[in-house]
Amino acid sequence: MTLDEVRARMRAAGVEIPEERLELVRRLLTDALGPVRALDARAARALEPAVTFDAAPPRDADGG
């Protein structure tokens, strides 16, 4: 990650960081995003849909 990318992210987030701390922030972001960037999303297994439930009251035995 470059310092220009850090500045762009700061602008997008509306965050102000003093210029003397940008290198530290750049290193932290690079370290934090490393595993995410290394992840191959195509290799990740698709998950089954989440379980859902019906909150309606139970029906009578005759379906009514």
PDBQT receptor file of N, H, CA, C and O in Angstrom, charges set to zero:
ATOM      1  N   MET A   1       0.849  -1.165   0.000  1.00  0.00    +0.000 N 
ATOM      2  CA  MET A   1       0.000   0.000   0.000  1.00  0.00    +0.000 C 
ATOM      3  C   MET A   1       0.898   1.231   0.000  1.00  0.00    +0.000 C 
ATOM      4  O   MET A   1       1.886   1.302   0.731  1.00  0.00    +0.000 OA
ATOM      5  N   THR A   2       0.538   2.184  -0.823  1.00  0.00    +0.000 N 
ATOM      6  H   THR A   2      -0.265   2.127  -1.417  1.00  0.00    +0.000 HD
ATOM      7  CA  THR A   2       1.331   3.410  -0.906  1.00  0.00    +0.000 C 
ATOM      8  C   THR A   2       0.728   4.484  -0.007  1.00  0.00    +0.000 C 
ATOM      9  O   THR A   2      -0.399   4.358   0.471  1.00  0.00    +0.000 OA
ATOM     10  N   LEU A   3       1.496   5.530   0.209  1.00  0.00    +0.000 N 
ATOM     11  H   LEU A   3       2.412   5.632  -0.179  1.00  0.00    +0.000 HD
ATOM     12  CA  LEU A   3       0.981   6.646   1.011  1.00  0.00    +0.000 C 
ATOM     13  C   LEU A   3      -0.190   7.325   0.304  1.00  0.00    +0.000 C 
ATOM     14  O   LEU A   3      -1.105   7.825   0.957  1.00  0.00    +0.000 OA
ATOM     15  N   ASP A   4      -0.163   7.342  -1.033  1.00  0.00    +0.000 N 
ATOM     16  H   ASP A   4       0.580   6.936  -1.564  1.00  0.00    +0.000 HD
ATOM     17  CA  ASP A   4      -1.297   7.916  -1.770  1.00  0.00    +0.000 C 
ATOM     18  C   ASP A   4      -2.566   7.101  -1.548  1.00  0.00    +0.000 C 
ATOM     19  O   ASP A   4      -3.656   7.665  -1.454  1.00  0.00    +0.000 OA
ATOM     20  N   GLU A   5      -2.431   5.772  -1.464  1.00  0.00    +0.000 N 
ATOM     21  H   GLU A   5      -1.545   5.315  -1.540  1.00  0.00    +0.000 HD
ATOM     22  CA  GLU A   5      -3.590   4.936  -1.177  1.00  0.00    +0.000 C 
ATOM     23  C   GLU A   5      -4.112   5.196   0.233  1.00  0.00    +0.000 C 
ATOM     24  O   GLU A   5      -5.323   5.208   0.453  1.00  0.00    +0.000 OA
ATOM     25  N   VAL A   6      -3.216   5.400   1.178  1.00  0.00    +0.000 N 
ATOM     26  H   VAL A   6      -2.233   5.390   0.999  1.00  0.00    +0.000 HD
ATOM     27  CA  VAL A   6      -3.631   5.727   2.553  1.00  0.00    +0.000 C 
ATOM     28  C   VAL A   6      -4.387   7.042   2.545  1.00  0.00    +0.000 C 
ATOM     29  O   VAL A   6      -5.435   7.158   3.180  1.00  0.00    +0.000 OA
ATOM     30  N   ARG A   7      -3.874   8.025   1.839  1.00  0.00    +0.000 N 
ATOM     31  H   ARG A   7      -3.022   7.930   1.324  1.00  0.00    +0.000 HD
ATOM     32  CA  ARG A   7      -4.548   9.335   1.781  1.00  0.00    +0.000 C 
ATOM     33  C   ARG A   7      -5.928   9.201   1.134  1.00  0.00    +0.000 C 
ATOM     34  O   ARG A   7      -6.886   9.832   1.581  1.00  0.00    +0.000 OA
ATOM     35  N   ALA A   8      -6.034   8.386   0.087  1.00  0.00    +0.000 N 
ATOM     36  H   ALA A   8      -5.256   7.873  -0.277  1.00  0.00    +0.000 HD
ATOM     37  CA  ALA A   8      -7.324   8.187  -0.579  1.00  0.00    +0.000 C 
ATOM     38  C   ALA A   8      -8.318   7.523   0.374  1.00  0.00    +0.000 C 
ATOM     39  O   ALA A   8      -9.491   7.895   0.407  1.00  0.00    +0.000 OA
ATOM     40  N   ARG A   9      -7.856   6.550   1.141  1.00  0.00    +0.000 N 
ATOM     41  H   ARG A   9      -6.904   6.247   1.115  1.00  0.00    +0.000 HD
ATOM     42  CA  ARG A   9      -8.736   5.888   2.117  1.00  0.00    +0.000 C 
ATOM     43  C   ARG A   9      -9.156   6.865   3.213  1.00  0.00    +0.000 C 
ATOM     44  O   ARG A   9     -10.294   6.832   3.681  1.00  0.00    +0.000 OA
ATOM     45  N   MET A  10      -8.236   7.729   3.615  1.00  0.00    +0.000 N 
ATOM     46  H   MET A  10      -7.311   7.756   3.234  1.00  0.00    +0.000 HD
ATOM     47  CA  MET A  10      -8.571   8.736   4.631  1.00  0.00    +0.000 C 
ATOM     48  C   MET A  10      -9.674   9.659   4.113  1.00  0.00    +0.000 C 
ATOM     49  O   MET A  10     -10.634   9.957   4.823  1.00  0.00    +0.000 OA
ATOM     50  N   ARG A  11      -9.521  10.107   2.862  1.00  0.00    +0.000 N 
ATOM     51  H   ARG A  11      -8.741   9.865   2.285  1.00  0.00    +0.000 HD
ATOM     52  CA  ARG A  11     -10.539  10.988   2.279  1.00  0.00    +0.000 C 
ATOM     53  C   ARG A  11     -11.886  10.270   2.195  1.00  0.00    +0.000 C 
ATOM     54  O   ARG A  11     -12.924  10.840   2.531  1.00  0.00    +0.000 OA
ATOM     55  N   ALA A  12     -11.857   9.023   1.747  1.00  0.00    +0.000 N 
ATOM     56  H   ALA A  12     -11.014   8.560   1.474  1.00  0.00    +0.000 HD
ATOM     57  CA  ALA A  12     -13.105   8.265   1.606  1.00  0.00    +0.000 C 
ATOM     58  C   ALA A  12     -13.791   8.062   2.947  1.00  0.00    +0.000 C 
ATOM     59  O   ALA A  12     -15.020   8.074   3.028  1.00  0.00    +0.000 OA
ATOM     60  N   ALA A  13     -12.996   7.875   4.007  1.00  0.00    +0.000 N 
ATOM     61  H   ALA A  13     -11.998   7.865   3.941  1.00  0.00    +0.000 HD
ATOM     62  CA  ALA A  13     -13.560   7.635   5.332  1.00  0.00    +0.000 C 
ATOM     63  C   ALA A  13     -13.824   8.921   6.099  1.00  0.00    +0.000 C 
ATOM     64  O   ALA A  13     -14.467   8.905   7.149  1.00  0.00    +0.000 OA
ATOM     65  N   GLY A  14     -13.331  10.028   5.577  1.00  0.00    +0.000 N 
ATOM     66  H   GLY A  14     -12.809  10.041   4.724  1.00  0.00    +0.000 HD
ATOM     67  CA  GLY A  14     -13.502  11.302   6.281  1.00  0.00    +0.000 C 
ATOM     68  C   GLY A  14     -12.675  11.389   7.547  1.00  0.00    +0.000 C 
ATOM     69  O   GLY A  14     -13.082  12.012   8.529  1.00  0.00    +0.000 OA
ATOM     70  N   VAL A  15     -11.494  10.751   7.517  1.00  0.00    +0.000 N 
ATOM     71  H   VAL A  15     -11.164  10.246   6.721  1.00  0.00    +0.000 HD
ATOM     72  CA  VAL A  15     -10.619  10.697   8.687  1.00  0.00    +0.000 C 
ATOM     73  C   VAL A  15      -9.397  11.562   8.441  1.00  0.00    +0.000 C 
ATOM     74  O   VAL A  15      -8.845  11.568   7.341  1.00  0.00    +0.000 OA
ATOM     75  N   GLU A  16      -8.979  12.283   9.450  1.00  0.00    +0.000 N 
ATOM     76  H   GLU A  16      -9.427  12.279  10.344  1.00  0.00    +0.000 HD
ATOM     77  CA  GLU A  16      -7.760  13.084   9.360  1.00  0.00    +0.000 C 
ATOM     78  C   GLU A  16      -6.676  12.441  10.216  1.00  0.00    +0.000 C 
ATOM     79  O   GLU A  16      -6.891  12.147  11.392  1.00  0.00    +0.000 OA
ATOM     80  N   ILE A  17      -5.522  12.229   9.619  1.00  0.00    +0.000 N 
ATOM     81  H   ILE A  17      -5.347  12.468   8.663  1.00  0.00    +0.000 HD
ATOM     82  CA  ILE A  17      -4.379  11.653  10.322  1.00  0.00    +0.000 C 
ATOM     83  C   ILE A  17      -3.200  12.578  10.067  1.00  0.00    +0.000 C 
ATOM     84  O   ILE A  17      -2.942  12.946   8.921  1.00  0.00    +0.000 OA
ATOM     85  N   PRO A  18      -2.482  12.958  11.116  1.00  0.00    +0.000 N 
ATOM     86  CA  PRO A  18      -1.330  13.839  10.928  1.00  0.00    +0.000 C 
ATOM     87  C   PRO A  18      -0.302  13.218   9.971  1.00  0.00    +0.000 C 
ATOM     88  O   PRO A  18      -0.073  12.009   9.986  1.00  0.00    +0.000 OA
ATOM     89  N   GLU A  19       0.299  14.055   9.155  1.00  0.00    +0.000 N 
ATOM     90  H   GLU A  19       0.112  15.038   9.143  1.00  0.00    +0.000 HD
ATOM     91  CA  GLU A  19       1.261  13.617   8.143  1.00  0.00    +0.000 C 
ATOM     92  C   GLU A  19       2.391  12.781   8.735  1.00  0.00    +0.000 C 
ATOM     93  O   GLU A  19       2.852  11.834   8.098  1.00  0.00    +0.000 OA
ATOM     94  N   GLU A  20       2.839  13.110   9.932  1.00  0.00    +0.000 N 
ATOM     95  H   GLU A  20       2.464  13.879  10.450  1.00  0.00    +0.000 HD
ATOM     96  CA  GLU A  20       3.954  12.373  10.536  1.00  0.00    +0.000 C 
ATOM     97  C   GLU A  20       3.565  10.959  10.965  1.00  0.00    +0.000 C 
ATOM     98  O   GLU A  20       4.442  10.162  11.300  1.00  0.00    +0.000 OA
ATOM     99  N   ARG A  21       2.278  10.633  10.962  1.00  0.00    +0.000 N 
ATOM    100  H   ARG A  21       1.566  11.280  10.689  1.00  0.00    +0.000 HD
ATOM    101  CA  ARG A  21       1.827   9.288  11.340  1.00  0.00    +0.000 C 
ATOM    102  C   ARG A  21       1.430   8.440  10.133  1.00  0.00    +0.000 C 
ATOM    103  O   ARG A  21       1.089   7.268  10.294  1.00  0.00    +0.000 OA
ATOM    104  N   LEU A  22       1.467   9.000   8.948  1.00  0.00    +0.000 N 
ATOM    105  H   LEU A  22       1.744   9.952   8.818  1.00  0.00    +0.000 HD
ATOM    106  CA  LEU A  22       0.990   8.280   7.775  1.00  0.00    +0.000 C 
ATOM    107  C   LEU A  22       1.806   7.023   7.488  1.00  0.00    +0.000 C 
ATOM    108  O   LEU A  22       1.239   6.002   7.098  1.00  0.00    +0.000 OA
ATOM    109  N   GLU A  23       3.101   7.076   7.669  1.00  0.00    +0.000 N 
ATOM    110  H   GLU A  23       3.561   7.905   7.985  1.00  0.00    +0.000 HD
ATOM    111  CA  GLU A  23       3.922   5.888   7.411  1.00  0.00    +0.000 C 
ATOM    112  C   GLU A  23       3.556   4.762   8.370  1.00  0.00    +0.000 C 
ATOM    113  O   GLU A  23       3.483   3.602   7.963  1.00  0.00    +0.000 OA
ATOM    114  N   LEU A  24       3.330   5.085   9.618  1.00  0.00    +0.000 N 
ATOM    115  H   LEU A  24       3.389   6.027   9.949  1.00  0.00    +0.000 HD
ATOM    116  CA  LEU A  24       2.909   4.080  10.598  1.00  0.00    +0.000 C 
ATOM    117  C   LEU A  24       1.566   3.480  10.197  1.00  0.00    +0.000 C 
ATOM    118  O   LEU A  24       1.392   2.262  10.236  1.00  0.00    +0.000 OA
ATOM    119  N   VAL A  25       0.627   4.319   9.817  1.00  0.00    +0.000 N 
ATOM    120  H   VAL A  25       0.768   5.309   9.785  1.00  0.00    +0.000 HD
ATOM    121  CA  VAL A  25      -0.694   3.860   9.396  1.00  0.00    +0.000 C 
ATOM    122  C   VAL A  25      -0.565   3.000   8.137  1.00  0.00    +0.000 C 
ATOM    123  O   VAL A  25      -1.248   1.983   8.018  1.00  0.00    +0.000 OA
ATOM    124  N   ARG A  26       0.291   3.385   7.208  1.00  0.00    +0.000 N 
ATOM    125  H   ARG A  26       0.846   4.211   7.304  1.00  0.00    +0.000 HD
ATOM    126  CA  ARG A  26       0.500   2.619   5.986  1.00  0.00    +0.000 C 
ATOM    127  C   ARG A  26       0.986   1.205   6.308  1.00  0.00    +0.000 C 
ATOM    128  O   ARG A  26       0.500   0.227   5.741  1.00  0.00    +0.000 OA
ATOM    129  N   ARG A  27       1.955   1.111   7.231  1.00  0.00    +0.000 N 
ATOM    130  H   ARG A  27       2.350   1.906   7.692  1.00  0.00    +0.000 HD
ATOM    131  CA  ARG A  27       2.470  -0.206   7.617  1.00  0.00    +0.000 C 
ATOM    132  C   ARG A  27       1.396  -1.039   8.308  1.00  0.00    +0.000 C 
ATOM    133  O   ARG A  27       1.260  -2.233   8.039  1.00  0.00    +0.000 OA
ATOM    134  N   LEU A  28       0.638  -0.410   9.193  1.00  0.00    +0.000 N 
ATOM    135  H   LEU A  28       0.748   0.559   9.411  1.00  0.00    +0.000 HD
ATOM    136  CA  LEU A  28      -0.425  -1.144   9.894  1.00  0.00    +0.000 C 
ATOM    137  C   LEU A  28      -1.489  -1.653   8.924  1.00  0.00    +0.000 C 
ATOM    138  O   LEU A  28      -1.930  -2.798   9.024  1.00  0.00    +0.000 OA
ATOM    139  N   LEU A  29      -1.900  -0.800   7.984  1.00  0.00    +0.000 N 
ATOM    140  H   LEU A  29      -1.542   0.130   7.903  1.00  0.00    +0.000 HD
ATOM    141  CA  LEU A  29      -2.893  -1.224   7.002  1.00  0.00    +0.000 C 
ATOM    142  C   LEU A  29      -2.351  -2.327   6.100  1.00  0.00    +0.000 C 
ATOM    143  O   LEU A  29      -3.062  -3.279   5.778  1.00  0.00    +0.000 OA
ATOM    144  N   THR A  30      -1.104  -2.195   5.700  1.00  0.00    +0.000 N 
ATOM    145  H   THR A  30      -0.527  -1.422   5.961  1.00  0.00    +0.000 HD
ATOM    146  CA  THR A  30      -0.489  -3.219   4.857  1.00  0.00    +0.000 C 
ATOM    147  C   THR A  30      -0.468  -4.558   5.585  1.00  0.00    +0.000 C 
ATOM    148  O   THR A  30      -0.808  -5.587   5.002  1.00  0.00    +0.000 OA
ATOM    149  N   ASP A  31      -0.072  -4.549   6.851  1.00  0.00    +0.000 N 
ATOM    150  H   ASP A  31       0.204  -3.713   7.324  1.00  0.00    +0.000 HD
ATOM    151  CA  ASP A  31      -0.045  -5.787   7.640  1.00  0.00    +0.000 C 
ATOM    152  C   ASP A  31      -1.452  -6.350   7.857  1.00  0.00    +0.000 C 
ATOM    153  O   ASP A  31      -1.665  -7.560   7.775  1.00  0.00    +0.000 OA
ATOM    154  N   ALA A  32      -2.402  -5.464   8.132  1.00  0.00    +0.000 N 
ATOM    155  H   ALA A  32      -2.229  -4.481   8.198  1.00  0.00    +0.000 HD
ATOM    156  CA  ALA A  32      -3.771  -5.916   8.419  1.00  0.00    +0.000 C 
ATOM    157  C   ALA A  32      -4.459  -6.455   7.170  1.00  0.00    +0.000 C 
ATOM    158  O   ALA A  32      -5.223  -7.417   7.255  1.00  0.00    +0.000 OA
ATOM    159  N   LEU A  33      -4.201  -5.852   6.014  1.00  0.00    +0.000 N 
ATOM    160  H   LEU A  33      -3.581  -5.070   5.945  1.00  0.00    +0.000 HD
ATOM    161  CA  LEU A  33      -4.880  -6.261   4.791  1.00  0.00    +0.000 C 
ATOM    162  C   LEU A  33      -4.158  -7.383   4.061  1.00  0.00    +0.000 C 
ATOM    163  O   LEU A  33      -4.709  -7.954   3.119  1.00  0.00    +0.000 OA
ATOM    164  N   GLY A  34      -2.955  -7.708   4.467  1.00  0.00    +0.000 N 
ATOM    165  H   GLY A  34      -2.508  -7.244   5.232  1.00  0.00    +0.000 HD
ATOM    166  CA  GLY A  34      -2.183  -8.759   3.807  1.00  0.00    +0.000 C 
ATOM    167  C   GLY A  34      -2.928 -10.067   3.688  1.00  0.00    +0.000 C 
ATOM    168  O   GLY A  34      -3.032 -10.601   2.584  1.00  0.00    +0.000 OA
ATOM    169  N   PRO A  35      -3.459 -10.616   4.789  1.00  0.00    +0.000 N 
ATOM    170  CA  PRO A  35      -4.185 -11.888   4.690  1.00  0.00    +0.000 C 
ATOM    171  C   PRO A  35      -5.440 -11.798   3.818  1.00  0.00    +0.000 C 
ATOM    172  O   PRO A  35      -5.799 -12.768   3.151  1.00  0.00    +0.000 OA
ATOM    173  N   VAL A  36      -6.096 -10.661   3.819  1.00  0.00    +0.000 N 
ATOM    174  H   VAL A  36      -5.804  -9.873   4.361  1.00  0.00    +0.000 HD
ATOM    175  CA  VAL A  36      -7.301 -10.494   3.004  1.00  0.00    +0.000 C 
ATOM    176  C   VAL A  36      -6.924 -10.493   1.527  1.00  0.00    +0.000 C 
ATOM    177  O   VAL A  36      -7.585 -11.134   0.709  1.00  0.00    +0.000 OA
ATOM    178  N   ARG A  37      -5.872  -9.780   1.195  1.00  0.00    +0.000 N 
ATOM    179  H   ARG A  37      -5.335  -9.260   1.860  1.00  0.00    +0.000 HD
ATOM    180  CA  ARG A  37      -5.431  -9.725  -0.195  1.00  0.00    +0.000 C 
ATOM    181  C   ARG A  37      -4.896 -11.069  -0.668  1.00  0.00    +0.000 C 
ATOM    182  O   ARG A  37      -4.981 -11.378  -1.857  1.00  0.00    +0.000 OA
ATOM    183  N   ALA A  38      -4.356 -11.861   0.225  1.00  0.00    +0.000 N 
ATOM    184  H   ALA A  38      -4.287 -11.610   1.190  1.00  0.00    +0.000 HD
ATOM    185  CA  ALA A  38      -3.806 -13.160  -0.145  1.00  0.00    +0.000 C 
ATOM    186  C   ALA A  38      -4.895 -14.216  -0.327  1.00  0.00    +0.000 C 
ATOM    187  O   ALA A  38      -4.644 -15.265  -0.921  1.00  0.00    +0.000 OA
ATOM    188  N   LEU A  39      -6.082 -13.954   0.170  1.00  0.00    +0.000 N 
ATOM    189  H   LEU A  39      -6.286 -13.102   0.652  1.00  0.00    +0.000 HD
ATOM    190  CA  LEU A  39      -7.181 -14.907   0.094  1.00  0.00    +0.000 C 
ATOM    191  C   LEU A  39      -7.668 -15.050  -1.343  1.00  0.00    +0.000 C 
ATOM    192  O   LEU A  39      -7.929 -14.054  -2.018  1.00  0.00    +0.000 OA
ATOM    193  N   ASP A  40      -7.788 -16.270  -1.799  1.00  0.00    +0.000 N 
ATOM    194  H   ASP A  40      -7.576 -17.079  -1.250  1.00  0.00    +0.000 HD
ATOM    195  CA  ASP A  40      -8.343 -16.554  -3.116  1.00  0.00    +0.000 C 
ATOM    196  C   ASP A  40      -9.825 -16.857  -2.929  1.00  0.00    +0.000 C 
ATOM    197  O   ASP A  40     -10.196 -17.955  -2.514  1.00  0.00    +0.000 OA
ATOM    198  N   ALA A  41     -10.657 -15.889  -3.233  1.00  0.00    +0.000 N 
ATOM    199  H   ALA A  41     -10.356 -14.996  -3.570  1.00  0.00    +0.000 HD
ATOM    200  CA  ALA A  41     -12.095 -16.045  -3.017  1.00  0.00    +0.000 C 
ATOM    201  C   ALA A  41     -12.670 -17.177  -3.855  1.00  0.00    +0.000 C 
ATOM    202  O   ALA A  41     -13.684 -17.766  -3.479  1.00  0.00    +0.000 OA
ATOM    203  N   ARG A  42     -12.045 -17.489  -4.977  1.00  0.00    +0.000 N 
ATOM    204  H   ARG A  42     -11.221 -17.010  -5.282  1.00  0.00    +0.000 HD
ATOM    205  CA  ARG A  42     -12.548 -18.576  -5.821  1.00  0.00    +0.000 C 
ATOM    206  C   ARG A  42     -12.359 -19.928  -5.149  1.00  0.00    +0.000 C 
ATOM    207  O   ARG A  42     -13.088 -20.876  -5.438  1.00  0.00    +0.000 OA
ATOM    208  N   ALA A  43     -11.377 -20.018  -4.250  1.00  0.00    +0.000 N 
ATOM    209  H   ALA A  43     -10.784 -19.248  -4.015  1.00  0.00    +0.000 HD
ATOM    210  CA  ALA A  43     -11.107 -21.282  -3.576  1.00  0.00    +0.000 C 
ATOM    211  C   ALA A  43     -11.999 -21.485  -2.351  1.00  0.00    +0.000 C 
ATOM    212  O   ALA A  43     -12.109 -22.600  -1.843  1.00  0.00    +0.000 OA
ATOM    213  N   ALA A  44     -12.626 -20.429  -1.883  1.00  0.00    +0.000 N 
ATOM    214  H   ALA A  44     -12.536 -19.522  -2.296  1.00  0.00    +0.000 HD
ATOM    215  CA  ALA A  44     -13.481 -20.532  -0.700  1.00  0.00    +0.000 C 
ATOM    216  C   ALA A  44     -14.745 -21.305  -1.050  1.00  0.00    +0.000 C 
ATOM    217  O   ALA A  44     -15.348 -21.086  -2.101  1.00  0.00    +0.000 OA
ATOM    218  N   ARG A  45     -15.135 -22.198  -0.173  1.00  0.00    +0.000 N 
ATOM    219  H   ARG A  45     -14.645 -22.376   0.680  1.00  0.00    +0.000 HD
ATOM    220  CA  ARG A  45     -16.347 -22.997  -0.392  1.00  0.00    +0.000 C 
ATOM    221  C   ARG A  45     -17.590 -22.131  -0.242  1.00  0.00    +0.000 C 
ATOM    222  O   ARG A  45     -17.640 -21.222   0.586  1.00  0.00    +0.000 OA
ATOM    223  N   ALA A  46     -18.562 -22.426  -1.037  1.00  0.00    +0.000 N 
ATOM    224  H   ALA A  46     -18.522 -23.165  -1.710  1.00  0.00    +0.000 HD
ATOM    225  CA  ALA A  46     -19.850 -21.745  -0.891  1.00  0.00    +0.000 C 
ATOM    226  C   ALA A  46     -20.538 -22.299   0.352  1.00  0.00    +0.000 C 
ATOM    227  O   ALA A  46     -20.488 -23.500   0.619  1.00  0.00    +0.000 OA
ATOM    228  N   LEU A  47     -21.168 -21.428   1.093  1.00  0.00    +0.000 N 
ATOM    229  H   LEU A  47     -21.208 -20.452   0.876  1.00  0.00    +0.000 HD
ATOM    230  CA  LEU A  47     -21.881 -21.845   2.300  1.00  0.00    +0.000 C 
ATOM    231  C   LEU A  47     -23.344 -22.106   1.979  1.00  0.00    +0.000 C 
ATOM    232  O   LEU A  47     -23.916 -21.509   1.067  1.00  0.00    +0.000 OA
ATOM    233  N   GLU A  48     -23.925 -22.999   2.738  1.00  0.00    +0.000 N 
ATOM    234  H   GLU A  48     -23.459 -23.484   3.478  1.00  0.00    +0.000 HD
ATOM    235  CA  GLU A  48     -25.350 -23.264   2.587  1.00  0.00    +0.000 C 
ATOM    236  C   GLU A  48     -26.122 -22.040   3.066  1.00  0.00    +0.000 C 
ATOM    237  O   GLU A  48     -25.630 -21.280   3.900  1.00  0.00    +0.000 OA
ATOM    238  N   PRO A  49     -27.324 -21.848   2.544  1.00  0.00    +0.000 N 
ATOM    239  CA  PRO A  49     -28.131 -20.718   3.024  1.00  0.00    +0.000 C 
ATOM    240  C   PRO A  49     -28.410 -20.843   4.521  1.00  0.00    +0.000 C 
ATOM    241  O   PRO A  49     -28.465 -21.946   5.066  1.00  0.00    +0.000 OA
ATOM    242  N   ALA A  50     -28.579 -19.735   5.152  1.00  0.00    +0.000 N 
ATOM    243  H   ALA A  50     -28.534 -18.839   4.709  1.00  0.00    +0.000 HD
ATOM    244  CA  ALA A  50     -28.874 -19.728   6.582  1.00  0.00    +0.000 C 
ATOM    245  C   ALA A  50     -30.247 -20.360   6.838  1.00  0.00    +0.000 C 
ATOM    246  O   ALA A  50     -31.141 -20.301   5.993  1.00  0.00    +0.000 OA
ATOM    247  N   VAL A  51     -30.391 -20.950   7.994  1.00  0.00    +0.000 N 
ATOM    248  H   VAL A  51     -29.665 -20.998   8.681  1.00  0.00    +0.000 HD
ATOM    249  CA  VAL A  51     -31.667 -21.542   8.387  1.00  0.00    +0.000 C 
ATOM    250  C   VAL A  51     -32.666 -20.422   8.615  1.00  0.00    +0.000 C 
ATOM    251  O   VAL A  51     -32.334 -19.388   9.195  1.00  0.00    +0.000 OA
ATOM    252  N   THR A  52     -33.874 -20.632   8.161  1.00  0.00    +0.000 N 
ATOM    253  H   THR A  52     -34.144 -21.472   7.690  1.00  0.00    +0.000 HD
ATOM    254  CA  THR A  52     -34.931 -19.641   8.390  1.00  0.00    +0.000 C 
ATOM    255  C   THR A  52     -36.041 -20.299   9.204  1.00  0.00    +0.000 C 
ATOM    256  O   THR A  52     -36.096 -21.524   9.311  1.00  0.00    +0.000 OA
ATOM    257  N   PHE A  53     -36.891 -19.516   9.756  1.00  0.00    +0.000 N 
ATOM    258  H   PHE A  53     -36.847 -18.521   9.669  1.00  0.00    +0.000 HD
ATOM    259  CA  PHE A  53     -38.018 -20.048  10.509  1.00  0.00    +0.000 C 
ATOM    260  C   PHE A  53     -39.229 -19.186  10.234  1.00  0.00    +0.000 C 
ATOM    261  O   PHE A  53     -39.106 -18.034   9.817  1.00  0.00    +0.000 OA
ATOM    262  N   ASP A  54     -40.391 -19.744  10.466  1.00  0.00    +0.000 N 
ATOM    263  H   ASP A  54     -40.491 -20.680  10.805  1.00  0.00    +0.000 HD
ATOM    264  CA  ASP A  54     -41.647 -19.057  10.270  1.00  0.00    +0.000 C 
ATOM    265  C   ASP A  54     -42.199 -18.694  11.638  1.00  0.00    +0.000 C 
ATOM    266  O   ASP A  54     -42.447 -19.573  12.464  1.00  0.00    +0.000 OA
ATOM    267  N   ALA A  55     -42.388 -17.420  11.878  1.00  0.00    +0.000 N 
ATOM    268  H   ALA A  55     -42.186 -16.706  11.207  1.00  0.00    +0.000 HD
ATOM    269  CA  ALA A  55     -42.850 -16.967  13.180  1.00  0.00    +0.000 C 
ATOM    270  C   ALA A  55     -44.376 -16.986  13.294  1.00  0.00    +0.000 C 
ATOM    271  O   ALA A  55     -44.927 -16.558  14.308  1.00  0.00    +0.000 OA
ATOM    272  N   ALA A  56     -45.050 -17.473  12.273  1.00  0.00    +0.000 N 
ATOM    273  H   ALA A  56     -44.603 -17.821  11.450  1.00  0.00    +0.000 HD
ATOM    274  CA  ALA A  56     -46.507 -17.542  12.319  1.00  0.00    +0.000 C 
ATOM    275  C   ALA A  56     -46.925 -18.557  13.369  1.00  0.00    +0.000 C 
ATOM    276  O   ALA A  56     -46.192 -19.508  13.640  1.00  0.00    +0.000 OA
ATOM    277  N   PRO A  57     -48.101 -18.363  13.964  1.00  0.00    +0.000 N 
ATOM    278  CA  PRO A  57     -48.569 -19.321  14.955  1.00  0.00    +0.000 C 
ATOM    279  C   PRO A  57     -48.799 -20.677  14.298  1.00  0.00    +0.000 C 
ATOM    280  O   PRO A  57     -49.107 -20.742  13.108  1.00  0.00    +0.000 OA
ATOM    281  N   PRO A  58     -48.656 -21.748  15.051  1.00  0.00    +0.000 N 
ATOM    282  CA  PRO A  58     -48.869 -23.087  14.471  1.00  0.00    +0.000 C 
ATOM    283  C   PRO A  58     -50.305 -23.261  14.005  1.00  0.00    +0.000 C 
ATOM    284  O   PRO A  58     -51.245 -22.721  14.588  1.00  0.00    +0.000 OA
ATOM    285  N   ARG A  59     -50.442 -24.031  12.936  1.00  0.00    +0.000 N 
ATOM    286  H   ARG A  59     -49.678 -24.470  12.462  1.00  0.00    +0.000 HD
ATOM    287  CA  ARG A  59     -51.774 -24.307  12.400  1.00  0.00    +0.000 C 
ATOM    288  C   ARG A  59     -52.416 -25.463  13.172  1.00  0.00    +0.000 C 
ATOM    289  O   ARG A  59     -51.737 -26.265  13.814  1.00  0.00    +0.000 OA
ATOM    290  N   ASP A  60     -53.721 -25.516  13.087  1.00  0.00    +0.000 N 
ATOM    291  H   ASP A  60     -54.273 -24.865  12.566  1.00  0.00    +0.000 HD
ATOM    292  CA  ASP A  60     -54.450 -26.631  13.693  1.00  0.00    +0.000 C 
ATOM    293  C   ASP A  60     -54.156 -27.909  12.908  1.00  0.00    +0.000 C 
ATOM    294  O   ASP A  60     -53.589 -27.862  11.816  1.00  0.00    +0.000 OA
ATOM    295  N   ALA A  61     -54.537 -29.020  13.462  1.00  0.00    +0.000 N 
ATOM    296  H   ALA A  61     -54.997 -29.058  14.349  1.00  0.00    +0.000 HD
ATOM    297  CA  ALA A  61     -54.312 -30.304  12.816  1.00  0.00    +0.000 C 
ATOM    298  C   ALA A  61     -55.010 -30.378  11.461  1.00  0.00    +0.000 C 
ATOM    299  O   ALA A  61     -54.561 -31.098  10.569  1.00  0.00    +0.000 OA
ATOM    300  N   ASP A  62     -56.127 -29.622  11.302  1.00  0.00    +0.000 N 
ATOM    301  H   ASP A  62     -56.492 -29.038  12.027  1.00  0.00    +0.000 HD
ATOM    302  CA  ASP A  62     -56.845 -29.670  10.034  1.00  0.00    +0.000 C 
ATOM    303  C   ASP A  62     -56.320 -28.653   9.025  1.00  0.00    +0.000 C 
ATOM    304  O   ASP A  62     -56.879 -28.498   7.939  1.00  0.00    +0.000 OA
ATOM    305  N   GLY A  63     -55.225 -27.953   9.397  1.00  0.00    +0.000 N 
ATOM    306  H   GLY A  63     -54.771 -28.079  10.278  1.00  0.00    +0.000 HD
ATOM    307  CA  GLY A  63     -54.590 -27.005   8.468  1.00  0.00    +0.000 C 
ATOM    308  C   GLY A  63     -55.175 -25.612   8.517  1.00  0.00    +0.000 C 
ATOM    309  O   GLY A  63     -54.802 -24.783   7.686  1.00  0.00    +0.000 OA
ATOM    310  N   GLY A  64     -56.052 -25.310   9.422  1.00  0.00    +0.000 N 
ATOM    311  H   GLY A  64     -56.355 -25.983  10.097  1.00  0.00    +0.000 HD
ATOM    312  CA  GLY A  64     -56.723 -24.014   9.452  1.00  0.00    +0.000 C 
ATOM    313  C   GLY A  64     -56.277 -23.100  10.516  1.00  0.00    +0.000 C 
ATOM    314  O   GLY A  64     -56.784 -21.983  10.623  1.00  0.00    +0.000 OA
TER     315      GLY A  64
